[in-house]
């Protein structure tokens, strides 16, 4: 629930209408009650998350095709909305990623002067997205 009810509320001195006018809000936004996601949508979101982990480069079109191949009846708009709610986006090359922003700290490449001559000499790991039993755990660099 939004914090709108903490700003606007029943008061015998000032009407809800006048309070909303003072805050420059639509009165309908005061009465709006958000609906929780349906169990069907929650199951679909879980499947979308699994598909995104398997194929992180797939966008809404390909994910919709995969879900339809699994026998689900849905359209691309529903997939787009659920992906937006979950904050999932396909991994693809975005413009100007190599251009540093002002004030961006550039870290040195620690392996620049190291000659890698054999196996198990250099190891690397990057854990930024880990699915958990109760949702997702995301670490940002």
DSSP file (Angstrom, degrees, kcal/mol; ACC not computed):
  #  RESIDUE AA STRUCTURE BP1 BP2  ACC     N-H-->O    O-->H-N    N-H-->O    O-->H-N    TCO  KAPPA ALPHA  PHI   PSI    X-CA   Y-CA   Z-CA
    1    1 A X              0   0    0      0, 0.0    32,-0.1     0, 0.0     2,-0.0   0.000 360.0 360.0 360.0 142.8    0.0    0.0    0.0
    2    2 A X    >   -     0   0    0      1,-0.1     3,-0.7     3,-0.0     4,-0.1  -0.232 360.0-115.5 -74.6 166.7    1.3    3.5   -0.8
    3    3 A X  T >> S+     0   0    0      1,-0.2     4,-0.9     2,-0.1     3,-0.9   0.268  91.5 102.7 -85.0  13.1    2.1    6.1    1.8
    4    4 A X  H 3> S+     0   0    0      1,-0.3     4,-2.9     2,-0.2     3,-0.5   0.847  73.3  59.1 -64.2 -34.0   -0.8    8.2    0.4
    5    5 A X  H <4 S+     0   0    0     -3,-0.7    -1,-0.3     1,-0.2    -2,-0.1   0.717 101.3  55.3 -70.3 -18.9   -3.0    7.2    3.3
    6    6 A X  H <4 S+     0   0    0     -3,-0.9    -1,-0.2    -4,-0.1    -2,-0.2   0.772 114.3  39.9 -80.5 -25.6   -0.5    8.7    5.7
    7    7 A X  H  < S+     0   0    0     -4,-0.9     2,-0.4    -3,-0.5    -2,-0.2   0.863 123.7  35.4 -85.9 -40.7   -0.7   12.0    3.8
    8    8 A X  S  < S+     0   0    0     -4,-2.9     2,-0.3    -5,-0.1    -1,-0.2  -0.946  74.1 140.0-118.9 133.1   -4.4   12.1    3.2
    9    9 A X        -     0   0    0     -2,-0.4     2,-0.2    -3,-0.1    10,-0.1  -0.975  56.6 -61.2-160.9 171.6   -7.0   10.8    5.5
   10   10 A X        +     0   0    0     -2,-0.3     2,-0.3     2,-0.0     5,-0.1  -0.430  55.8 165.5 -64.7 127.7  -10.5   11.4    7.0
   11   11 A X        -     0   0    0      3,-0.5     3,-0.1    -2,-0.2     5,-0.0  -0.980  37.1-143.0-144.7 127.4  -10.5   14.7    8.9
   12   12 A X  S    S+     0   0    0     -2,-0.3     3,-0.1     1,-0.2    -1,-0.1   0.752 102.2  49.1 -65.5 -20.8  -13.6   16.5   10.1
   13   13 A X  S    S+     0   0    0      1,-0.2     2,-0.4    -3,-0.0    -1,-0.2   0.851 117.8  32.3 -86.7 -35.3  -12.0   19.9    9.4
   14   14 A X  S    S-     0   0    0     -3,-0.1    -3,-0.5     4,-0.0    -1,-0.2  -0.985  80.7-129.6-128.5 129.7  -10.7   19.2    5.8
   15   15 A X     >  -     0   0    0     -2,-0.4     4,-2.3     1,-0.1     5,-0.2  -0.291  22.9-116.3 -73.0 160.5  -12.3   17.0    3.3
   16   16 A X  H  > S+     0   0    0      1,-0.2     4,-2.5     2,-0.2     5,-0.2   0.889 116.9  56.8 -61.5 -39.5  -10.4   14.3    1.4
   17   17 A X  H  > S+     0   0    0      1,-0.2     4,-2.0     2,-0.2    -1,-0.2   0.929 108.9  44.2 -58.3 -47.1  -11.2   16.2   -1.8
   18   18 A X  H  > S+     0   0    0      2,-0.2     4,-2.5     1,-0.2    -1,-0.2   0.885 111.5  53.5 -68.7 -38.2   -9.5   19.4   -0.5
   19   19 A X  H  X S+     0   0    0     -4,-2.3     4,-1.8     1,-0.2    -1,-0.2   0.918 109.7  48.3 -61.4 -42.5   -6.5   17.5    0.9
   20   20 A X  H  <>S+     0   0    0     -4,-2.5     5,-2.9     1,-0.2     4,-0.5   0.882 110.4  51.8 -66.0 -37.2   -6.0   15.9   -2.5
   21   21 A X  H ><5S+     0   0    0     -4,-2.0     3,-0.9     3,-0.2    -2,-0.2   0.912 108.4  51.2 -63.7 -41.7   -6.2   19.3   -4.2
   22   22 A X  H 3<5S+     0   0    0     -4,-2.5    -1,-0.2     1,-0.3    -2,-0.2   0.861 114.5  42.9 -63.8 -35.5   -3.6   20.7   -1.7
   23   23 A X  T 3<5S-     0   0    0     -4,-1.8    -1,-0.3    -5,-0.2    -2,-0.2   0.445 111.5-122.6 -88.4  -0.5   -1.3   17.9   -2.5
   24   24 A X  T < 5 +     0   0    0     -3,-0.9     2,-0.3    -4,-0.5    -3,-0.2   0.919  65.2 138.8  56.9  48.0   -2.0   18.2   -6.3
   25   25 A X      < -     0   0    0     -5,-2.9     2,-0.2    -6,-0.1    -1,-0.2  -0.884  59.6-108.9-118.7 150.9   -3.2   14.5   -6.4
   26   26 A X    >>  -     0   0    0     -2,-0.3     3,-0.8     1,-0.1     4,-0.6  -0.580  24.5-132.5 -72.9 141.3   -6.1   12.9   -8.2
   27   27 A X  H >> S+     0   0    0      1,-0.2     4,-1.2    -2,-0.2     3,-0.9   0.826 105.0  63.4 -65.7 -30.1   -8.7   11.8   -5.7
   28   28 A X  H 3> S+     0   0    0      1,-0.2     4,-0.9     2,-0.2    -1,-0.2   0.819  94.2  60.9 -64.9 -29.0   -8.9    8.4   -7.4
   29   29 A X  H <4 S+     0   0    0     -3,-0.8    -1,-0.2     1,-0.2    -2,-0.2   0.779 100.7  55.4 -69.1 -24.7   -5.2    7.7   -6.4
   30   30 A X  H << S+     0   0    0     -3,-0.9    -1,-0.2    -4,-0.6    -2,-0.2   0.888 112.6  41.0 -70.0 -39.7   -6.3    8.0   -2.8
   31   31 A X  H  < S+     0   0    0     -4,-1.2    -2,-0.2     2,-0.0    -1,-0.2   0.547  88.8 116.2 -86.9  -7.6   -9.0    5.3   -3.2
   32   32 A X     <  -     0   0    0     -4,-0.9     2,-0.5    -5,-0.1    -3,-0.0  -0.430  44.6-168.2 -68.1 130.8   -6.8    3.0   -5.4
   33   33 A X        -     0   0    0     -2,-0.2    -2,-0.0   -32,-0.1    -3,-0.0  -0.978  20.8-129.3-118.0 116.7   -6.0   -0.4   -3.8
   34   34 A X        -     0   0    0     -2,-0.5     2,-0.4     1,-0.1     0, 0.0  -0.348  17.9-131.6 -67.1 144.5   -3.3   -2.4   -5.7
   35   35 A X        -     0   0    0      1,-0.0     2,-0.1    -2,-0.0     3,-0.1  -0.778  18.7-124.2 -94.1 137.4   -4.1   -6.0   -6.6
   36   36 A X        -     0   0    0     -2,-0.4     2,-0.1     1,-0.1    -1,-0.0  -0.400  39.2 -88.5 -73.7 160.4   -1.6   -8.7   -5.7
   37   37 A X        -     0   0    0      1,-0.1    -1,-0.1    -2,-0.1     2,-0.1  -0.400  45.9-112.4 -67.1 144.6   -0.4  -10.9   -8.5
   38   38 A X     >  -     0   0    0      1,-0.1     4,-2.4    -2,-0.1     5,-0.2  -0.360  23.9-112.3 -73.2 157.1   -2.5  -14.0   -9.1
   39   39 A X  H  > S+     0   0    0      1,-0.2     4,-2.2     2,-0.2     5,-0.2   0.854 120.0  56.2 -58.8 -33.0   -1.0  -17.5   -8.4
   40   40 A X  H  > S+     0   0    0      2,-0.2     4,-2.1     1,-0.2    -1,-0.2   0.920 108.6  45.8 -64.2 -43.4   -1.0  -18.2  -12.1
   41   41 A X  H  > S+     0   0    0      2,-0.2     4,-2.6     1,-0.2    -2,-0.2   0.874 110.6  53.8 -67.5 -36.6    1.1  -15.0  -12.8
   42   42 A X  H  X S+     0   0    0     -4,-2.4     4,-2.0     2,-0.2    -2,-0.2   0.903 110.0  47.0 -64.5 -40.3    3.5  -16.0   -9.9
   43   43 A X  H  X S+     0   0    0     -4,-2.2     4,-2.1     2,-0.2    -1,-0.2   0.895 112.9  49.7 -66.1 -39.2    4.0  -19.4  -11.4
   44   44 A X  H  X S+     0   0    0     -4,-2.1     4,-2.6     2,-0.2    -2,-0.2   0.886 109.1  51.9 -65.8 -38.5    4.6  -17.8  -14.8
   45   45 A X  H  X S+     0   0    0     -4,-2.6     4,-2.2     2,-0.2    -1,-0.2   0.885 108.5  51.5 -64.6 -38.5    7.1  -15.3  -13.3
   46   46 A X  H  X S+     0   0    0     -4,-2.0     4,-2.1     2,-0.2    -2,-0.2   0.915 111.4  47.0 -63.8 -42.4    9.0  -18.2  -11.7
   47   47 A X  H  X S+     0   0    0     -4,-2.1     4,-2.7     2,-0.2    -2,-0.2   0.891 110.3  52.7 -67.1 -38.9    9.1  -20.0  -15.1
   48   48 A X  H  X S+     0   0    0     -4,-2.6     4,-2.4     1,-0.2    -1,-0.2   0.892 108.6  51.1 -61.2 -39.1   10.2  -16.7  -16.8
   49   49 A X  H  X S+     0   0    0     -4,-2.2     4,-2.0     2,-0.2    -2,-0.2   0.914 110.3  48.4 -64.5 -42.8   13.0  -16.5  -14.2
   50   50 A X  H  X S+     0   0    0     -4,-2.1     4,-1.9     1,-0.2    -2,-0.2   0.919 112.8  48.0 -62.9 -43.5   14.1  -20.0  -14.9
   51   51 A X  H  X S+     0   0    0     -4,-2.7     4,-2.9     1,-0.2    -2,-0.2   0.884 109.6  53.2 -64.9 -37.6   14.1  -19.4  -18.7
   52   52 A X  H  < S+     0   0    0     -4,-2.4    -1,-0.2     1,-0.2    -2,-0.2   0.873 108.0  50.6 -66.0 -35.7   16.1  -16.2  -18.2
   53   53 A X  H  < S+     0   0    0     -4,-2.0     3,-0.4     1,-0.2    -1,-0.2   0.881 115.1  43.2 -67.4 -36.8   18.7  -18.0  -16.2
   54   54 A X  H  < S+     0   0    0     -4,-1.9     2,-0.3     1,-0.2    -2,-0.2   0.884 132.6  20.3 -73.4 -39.0   19.0  -20.7  -19.0
   55   55 A X    ><  +     0   0    0     -4,-2.9     3,-1.6    -5,-0.2    -1,-0.2  -0.691  66.3 171.4-132.6  77.6   18.9  -18.1  -21.9
   56   56 A X  T 3  S+     0   0    0     -3,-0.4    35,-2.6    -2,-0.3    -1,-0.1   0.666  78.0  58.5 -66.9 -14.8   19.9  -14.6  -20.6
   57   57 A X  T 3  S+     0   0    0     33,-0.2    -1,-0.3     2,-0.0     2,-0.2   0.570  81.5 105.5 -90.4  -8.0   20.1  -13.2  -24.1
   58   58 A X    <   -     0   0    0     -3,-1.6    33,-0.1    -7,-0.2     2,-0.1  -0.530  55.6-158.7 -75.4 135.9   16.5  -14.1  -25.0
   59   59 A X     >  -     0   0    0     -2,-0.2     4,-2.3    31,-0.1     5,-0.2  -0.175  41.3 -72.9 -97.3-165.4   14.1  -11.2  -25.0
   60   60 A X  H  > S+     0   0    0      1,-0.2     4,-2.2     2,-0.2     5,-0.2   0.848 127.1  53.3 -63.6 -36.5   10.3  -11.0  -24.7
   61   61 A X  H  > S+     0   0    0      2,-0.2     4,-2.1     1,-0.2    -1,-0.2   0.954 112.7  41.3 -66.1 -49.3    9.6  -12.4  -28.2
   62   62 A X  H  > S+     0   0    0      1,-0.2     4,-2.4     2,-0.2    -2,-0.2   0.880 114.7  52.1 -68.2 -37.4   11.7  -15.5  -27.8
   63   63 A X  H  X S+     0   0    0     -4,-2.3     4,-2.3     2,-0.2    -1,-0.2   0.890 109.0  51.1 -64.7 -38.4   10.5  -16.1  -24.2
   64   64 A X  H  X S+     0   0    0     -4,-2.2     4,-2.3    -5,-0.2    -2,-0.2   0.915 109.9  49.6 -63.3 -42.8    6.9  -15.9  -25.4
   65   65 A X  H  X S+     0   0    0     -4,-2.1     4,-2.1     2,-0.2    -2,-0.2   0.918 110.9  49.8 -61.7 -44.1    7.6  -18.4  -28.1
   66   66 A X  H  X S+     0   0    0     -4,-2.4     4,-1.0     1,-0.2    -2,-0.2   0.905 111.5  48.2 -62.6 -41.7    9.2  -20.8  -25.5
   67   67 A X  H  <>S+     0   0    0     -4,-2.3     5,-2.0     1,-0.2     3,-0.2   0.877 110.8  50.9 -67.9 -37.0    6.3  -20.5  -23.1
   68   68 A X  H ><5S+     0   0    0     -4,-2.3     3,-1.5     1,-0.2    -1,-0.2   0.866 106.0  55.7 -67.1 -35.0    3.8  -21.1  -26.0
   69   69 A X  H 3<5S+     0   0    0     -4,-2.1    -1,-0.2     1,-0.3    -2,-0.2   0.772 101.6  58.4 -66.7 -24.8    5.8  -24.2  -26.9
   70   70 A X  T 3<5S-     0   0    0     -4,-1.0    -1,-0.3    -3,-0.2    -2,-0.2   0.467 127.3-101.8 -81.2  -1.7    5.3  -25.4  -23.4
   71   71 A X  T < 5S+     0   0    0     -3,-1.5     2,-0.2     1,-0.3    -3,-0.2   0.529  74.9 140.6  96.7   6.6    1.5  -25.2  -23.9
   72   72 A X      < -     0   0    0     -5,-2.0     2,-0.7     1,-0.0    -1,-0.3  -0.599  46.5-138.5 -84.0 145.0    0.8  -21.9  -22.1
   73   73 A X        +     0   0    0     -2,-0.2     2,-0.3     2,-0.0    -5,-0.0  -0.899  50.7 120.9-104.3 108.4   -1.7  -19.5  -23.6
   74   74 A X        -     0   0    0     -2,-0.7     2,-0.2   -10,-0.1    -6,-0.0  -0.978  49.1-125.9-158.5 163.2   -0.4  -16.0  -23.3
   75   75 A X     >  -     0   0    0     -2,-0.3     4,-1.5     1,-0.1     3,-0.4  -0.680  32.6-105.4-113.2 171.7    0.5  -12.9  -25.3
   76   76 A X  H  > S+     0   0    0     -2,-0.2     4,-2.7     1,-0.2     5,-0.2   0.801 114.5  62.9 -67.2 -29.1    3.7  -10.9  -25.5
   77   77 A X  H  > S+     0   0    0      1,-0.2     4,-2.3     2,-0.2    -1,-0.2   0.890 103.5  48.5 -64.9 -37.9    2.1   -7.9  -23.6
   78   78 A X  H  > S+     0   0    0     -3,-0.4     4,-2.5     2,-0.2    -1,-0.2   0.913 112.0  49.1 -66.4 -41.8    1.7  -10.1  -20.5
   79   79 A X  H  X S+     0   0    0     -4,-1.5     4,-2.6     2,-0.2    -2,-0.2   0.917 111.1  50.3 -63.0 -43.1    5.3  -11.4  -20.8
   80   80 A X  H  X S+     0   0    0     -4,-2.7     4,-2.2     1,-0.2    -2,-0.2   0.920 111.4  48.4 -60.8 -44.6    6.5   -7.8  -21.1
   81   81 A X  H  X S+     0   0    0     -4,-2.3     4,-2.4     2,-0.2    -2,-0.2   0.922 113.3  46.2 -63.7 -44.3    4.6   -6.6  -18.1
   82   82 A X  H  X S+     0   0    0     -4,-2.5     4,-2.3     2,-0.2    -1,-0.2   0.890 111.9  50.8 -68.3 -38.5    5.8   -9.5  -15.9
   83   83 A X  H  X>S+     0   0    0     -4,-2.6     5,-2.3    -5,-0.2     4,-1.1   0.900 111.4  49.2 -62.9 -39.0    9.4   -9.1  -17.0
   84   84 A X  H  <5S+     0   0    0     -4,-2.2     3,-0.3    -5,-0.2    -2,-0.2   0.910 110.2  50.3 -66.2 -42.1    9.1   -5.4  -16.2
   85   85 A X  H  <5S+     0   0    0     -4,-2.4    -2,-0.2     1,-0.2    -1,-0.2   0.897 114.8  44.4 -61.1 -40.1    7.6   -6.2  -12.7
   86   86 A X  H  <5S-     0   0    0     -4,-2.3    -1,-0.2    -5,-0.2    -2,-0.2   0.647 109.0-124.9 -80.2 -15.2   10.5   -8.6  -12.1
   87   87 A X  T  <5 +     0   0    0     -4,-1.1     2,-0.4    -3,-0.3    -3,-0.2   0.779  57.6 150.2  76.6  26.1   13.1   -6.2  -13.4
   88   88 A X      < +     0   0    0     -5,-2.3     2,-0.3    -6,-0.2    -1,-0.3  -0.774  17.1 171.8 -96.9 137.1   14.4   -8.8  -15.9
   89   89 A X        -     0   0    0     -2,-0.4   -31,-0.1   -33,-0.0   -30,-0.1  -0.996  37.0-101.3-143.0 143.1   16.0   -7.6  -19.2
   90   90 A X        -     0   0    0     -2,-0.3     2,-0.7   -33,-0.1   -33,-0.2  -0.298  36.6-116.7 -63.4 147.2   17.8   -9.5  -21.9
   91   91 A X        +     0   0    0    -35,-2.6     2,-0.3   -33,-0.1    -1,-0.1  -0.783  55.6 140.7 -88.6 117.9   21.6   -9.2  -21.9
   92   92 A X        -     0   0    0     -2,-0.7     2,-0.5    -3,-0.0    -3,-0.0  -0.956  60.0 -76.4-150.4 165.8   22.7   -7.5  -25.1
   93   93 A X        -     0   0    0     -2,-0.3     2,-0.3     1,-0.0    -2,-0.0  -0.533  48.8-160.1 -71.2 119.2   25.3   -5.0  -26.2
   94   94 A X    >   -     0   0    0     -2,-0.5     3,-0.8     1,-0.1     2,-0.0  -0.692  27.2 -92.5 -98.7 153.6   24.1   -1.5  -25.2
   95   95 A X  T 3  S+     0   0    0     -2,-0.3    -1,-0.1     1,-0.2     0, 0.0  -0.346 100.1   5.5 -69.2 145.2   25.4    1.6  -26.8
   96   96 A X  T >  S+     0   0    0      1,-0.1     3,-0.6     2,-0.1    -1,-0.2   0.790  76.0 143.4  59.2  36.0   28.4    3.5  -25.3
   97   97 A X  T <   +     0   0    0     -3,-0.8    -1,-0.1     1,-0.2    -2,-0.1   0.788  70.0  53.5 -73.7 -25.9   29.1    0.9  -22.6
   98   98 A X  T 3  S+     0   0    0      2,-0.1     2,-0.7     0, 0.0    -1,-0.2   0.518  85.5  96.4 -87.9  -3.4   32.9    1.5  -22.9
   99   99 A X  S <  S-     0   0    0     -3,-0.6     2,-0.1     1,-0.0     0, 0.0  -0.773  74.4-135.2 -87.8 116.6   32.6    5.2  -22.4
  100  100 A X        -     0   0    0     -2,-0.7     2,-0.1     1,-0.1     3,-0.1  -0.423  15.7-123.8 -72.2 145.9   33.3    6.1  -18.7
  101  101 A X    >   -     0   0    0      1,-0.1     3,-2.1    -2,-0.1     2,-0.1  -0.432  43.1 -77.8 -79.9 160.6   31.1    8.6  -17.0
  102  102 A X  T 3  S+     0   0    0      1,-0.3    -1,-0.1    -2,-0.1     3,-0.1  -0.382 120.8  16.7 -60.1 132.8   32.5   11.7  -15.3
  103  103 A X  T 3  S+     0   0    0      1,-0.3     2,-0.3    -2,-0.1    -1,-0.3   0.472  88.3 148.5  83.5   3.0   34.0   10.8  -12.0
  104  104 A X    <   -     0   0    0     -3,-2.1     2,-0.4     1,-0.1    -1,-0.3  -0.554  45.5-132.1 -73.7 128.6   34.2    7.1  -12.8
  105  105 A X        -     0   0    0     -2,-0.3     2,-0.6    -3,-0.1    -4,-0.1  -0.693  13.7-147.4 -83.3 128.5   37.1    5.3  -11.1
  106  106 A X        -     0   0    0     -2,-0.4     2,-0.2    -6,-0.0    -1,-0.0  -0.868  12.5-148.0 -98.4 118.9   39.1    3.1  -13.5
  107  107 A X        -     0   0    0     -2,-0.6     2,-0.1     1,-0.1     0, 0.0  -0.604  21.5-108.4 -86.4 145.4   40.5    0.1  -11.7
  108  108 A X        -     0   0    0     -2,-0.2     2,-0.8     1,-0.1    -1,-0.1  -0.407  26.8-115.5 -72.6 149.0   43.9   -1.4  -12.9
  109  109 A X    >   -     0   0    0      1,-0.2     3,-1.4    -2,-0.1     4,-0.2  -0.768  26.3-160.6 -83.7 110.3   43.9   -4.7  -14.7
  110  110 A X  T 3  S+     0   0    0     -2,-0.8     3,-0.3     1,-0.3    -1,-0.2   0.657  84.6  52.8 -72.8 -17.0   45.8   -6.8  -12.3
  111  111 A X  T >  S+     0   0    0      1,-0.2     3,-0.8     2,-0.1    -1,-0.3   0.245  75.9 105.9-101.2  14.2   46.8   -9.5  -14.8
  112  112 A X  T <  S+     0   0    0     -3,-1.4    -1,-0.2     1,-0.2    -2,-0.1   0.890  89.1  31.8 -63.2 -41.3   48.3   -7.1  -17.4
  113  113 A X  T 3  S+     0   0    0     -3,-0.3     2,-0.5    -4,-0.2    -1,-0.2   0.299  98.5 102.6-100.4   9.8   51.9   -8.0  -16.7
  114  114 A X    <   -     0   0    0     -3,-0.8     2,-0.7     2,-0.0    -3,-0.0  -0.821  62.5-145.6 -99.1 127.1   51.3  -11.6  -15.8
  115  115 A X        -     0   0    0     -2,-0.5     2,-0.8     2,-0.0    -2,-0.1  -0.817  11.5-147.5 -90.4 114.1   52.1  -14.3  -18.3
  116  116 A X        +     0   0    0     -2,-0.7     3,-0.1     1,-0.2    -2,-0.0  -0.738  30.8 161.5 -84.2 111.1   49.6  -17.1  -17.9
  117  117 A X        +     0   0    0     -2,-0.8     2,-0.3     1,-0.1    -1,-0.2   0.522  53.7  19.2-112.4  -8.7   51.6  -20.2  -18.9
  118  118 A X  S >  S-     0   0    0      0, 0.0     3,-0.9     0, 0.0     4,-0.3  -0.951  84.7 -74.5-154.8 172.9   49.6  -23.1  -17.4
  119  119 A X  T 3  S+     0   0    0     -2,-0.3    -2,-0.1     1,-0.2     0, 0.0  -0.345 108.4  19.9 -71.8 155.6   46.3  -24.3  -16.1
  120  120 A X  T 3  S+     0   0    0      2,-0.2    -1,-0.2     1,-0.1     3,-0.1   0.688  89.1 112.8  60.0  23.0   45.0  -23.3  -12.7
  121  121 A X  S <  S+     0   0    0     -3,-0.9     2,-0.4     1,-0.3    -2,-0.1   0.827  81.1  27.3 -88.1 -35.4   47.3  -20.3  -12.6
  122  122 A X        -     0   0    0     -4,-0.3     2,-0.3     2,-0.0    -1,-0.3  -0.995  69.9-174.2-130.6 130.4   44.5  -17.7  -12.8
  123  123 A X        -     0   0    0     -2,-0.4     2,-0.3    -3,-0.1     0, 0.0  -0.906   1.1-175.2-121.9 152.0   41.0  -18.2  -11.5
  124  124 A X        +     0   0    0     -2,-0.3     2,-0.3     2,-0.0    -2,-0.0  -0.997   4.2 178.0-146.0 144.8   38.0  -15.9  -11.9
  125  125 A X        -     0   0    0     -2,-0.3     2,-0.4     2,-0.0    -2,-0.0  -0.995   7.7-172.9-146.2 145.1   34.4  -15.9  -10.6
  126  126 A X        +     0   0    0     -2,-0.3     2,-0.7     3,-0.0     3,-0.2  -0.886   4.1 178.7-141.2 106.9   31.5  -13.5  -10.9
  127  127 A X        +     0   0    0     -2,-0.4     3,-0.1     1,-0.2    12,-0.0  -0.884  25.0 140.2-111.2 100.3   28.3  -14.2   -8.9
  128  128 A X        +     0   0    0     -2,-0.7    11,-1.3     1,-0.3     2,-0.3   0.574  67.6  36.2-113.6 -14.1   25.9  -11.4   -9.6
  129  129 A X  E     +A  138   0A   0      9,-0.2     2,-0.5    -3,-0.2    -1,-0.3  -0.890  61.5 169.6-148.1 107.6   22.6  -13.3   -9.8
  130  130 A X  E     -A  137   0A   0      7,-2.3     7,-2.3    -2,-0.3     2,-0.3  -0.976  28.2-135.2-125.2 119.7   21.7  -16.2   -7.6
  131  131 A X  E     -A  136   0A   0     -2,-0.5     2,-0.2     5,-0.2     5,-0.2  -0.558  26.9-168.5 -72.9 135.6   18.2  -17.7   -7.4
  132  132 A X  E >   -A  135   0A   0      3,-3.0     3,-1.2    -2,-0.3    -1,-0.0  -0.738  35.7-107.3-118.0 167.6   17.1  -18.5   -3.9
  133  133 A X  T 3  S+     0   0    0      1,-0.3     3,-0.1    -2,-0.2    -1,-0.1   0.829 120.3  40.6 -64.4 -32.3   14.2  -20.4   -2.5
  134  134 A X  T 3  S-     0   0    0      1,-0.1     2,-0.4    -3,-0.0    -1,-0.3  -0.181 131.8 -65.0-110.0  39.8   12.5  -17.2   -1.4
  135  135 A X  E <  S-A  132   0A   0     -3,-1.2    -3,-3.0     2,-0.0     2,-0.3  -0.890  79.4 -34.3 120.3-149.3   13.2  -15.0   -4.4
  136  136 A X  E     -A  131   0A   0     -2,-0.4     2,-0.5    -5,-0.2    -5,-0.2  -0.855  34.2-152.5-118.8 149.5   16.4  -13.7   -5.8
  137  137 A X  E     -A  130   0A   0     -7,-2.3    -7,-2.3    -2,-0.3     2,-0.5  -0.981  22.1-174.7-119.2 117.3   19.7  -12.5   -4.3
  138  138 A X  E     -A  129   0A   0     -2,-0.5     2,-0.4    -9,-0.2    -9,-0.2  -0.948  10.4-168.6-120.8 128.4   21.4  -10.0   -6.5
  139  139 A X        -     0   0    0    -11,-1.3     2,-0.4    -2,-0.5    -2,-0.0  -0.949  10.1-154.8-111.5 135.0   24.9   -8.5   -5.9
  140  140 A X              0   0    0     -2,-0.4   -11,-0.0     1,-0.1    -2,-0.0  -0.861 360.0 360.0-107.9 143.5   26.0   -5.5   -7.9
  141  141 A X              0   0    0     -2,-0.4    -1,-0.1   -13,-0.0   -13,-0.0   0.493 360.0 360.0 -71.2 360.0   29.6   -4.7   -8.6
